[in-house]
C-alpha cells in the first residue's frame, strides 16, 4: 500500500516573513493528530530557514523547488543538496515544467540533479508532462515515457525512492484540470515504464502524483484512481484552508 503524498509548490511566492506565517497556519490547520497522508511544502529557497524553524517538530516535511547537481563549488547563484539537507529539508522538486521551459532544463540535467539529490539523502519529486500541442498530436505517451526514462536513467536500486509528479503542462496554473481518467491513464503508463526500467516490485512501490489545477473540489476523485498516489499543488497550496482541503481529500480517497 503506497502512502499518499501531497506536496505544495509555492513557486516564486511569499517573502520569508510571509512564508513563516503560511507554514505556521498550515501546521495549525493540520494539528498534531497523525495524518494518513505525507505532507510536504516547497517554498522558495530563501524562505527555507524560516519555514524549517516553524515546521520543526511537526509532521509536515519541507523541500526546495530546484537544486544544482554539484555538491559545492564555483557555481554562482546555485543551491546544493547538502545545503538543503543541513536545513532539515527532505525533498526537492526537480524538472518542473517551468524549469524545463524557462530555464531550458533537459532530461539529462534532471537526471544529474536526481542522482545528486538521492546521494545527499533527499527525496526527489521529479516532474514530467506533455504540452497541449503534444497531447493534441497524440504524443502524450511517448513524451511522458521518454521523460521518465531520461530523467530517471541509471538510478539502480534508488529508483524506488523517487516520487514522480505527472503534470500536464496545459493543466498547470490554467484552471483546466485533467479528468481523473486522463490522469489515471498517464500515471498507469508511468508505472508501466517504471516496471520496464526497474521491475514490477519497484514500480508497485513508487508514488506517482498528479499535478495541475488540483483543488479541494476535484482532489478526491483524482486521488481515488488506482495509480494516483497524491498531488503536487501550486495555486491551491498558497492558502492553508485549500491545501488542508486537498490533504483531507487525499486521506478520504484511500
Ligand atoms: C505546479 O506548478 O506544480 C502546479 C500543479 O500548479 P497549479 O496547481 O497551480 O496548477
Boltz pocket constraint, residues with backbone or C-beta under 6 A from the ligand:
constraints:
  - pocket:
      binder: B
      contacts: [[A, 9], [A, 167], [A, 171], [A, 172], [A, 173], [A, 174], [A, 175], [A, 211], [A, 212], [A, 213], [A, 214], [A, 232], [A, 233], [A, 234], [A, 235], [A, 236]]
      max_distance: 6.0
